[in-house]
């Protein structure tokens, strides 16, 4: 299963992605909403975990555009 994490706090993103990778998931991380949206539309993800308060494009806009 392939997951996308969109989180601007590097500590939180690392904590979440480390746990998911250890559980056997393939994980990509984006540090802002614009990059997260780019990855989401260009990749094939099963799940996206999206923070709400993000730079450049907030999480609500990312989810709405997806």
Buried (B, 14 or more C-beta within 10 A) or exposed (E): EEBBBBBBEEEEBEEBBEEBEEEEBEBBBBBBBBBBBEBBEEEEBEEBBBBEEBEBBBBEBBBEEE
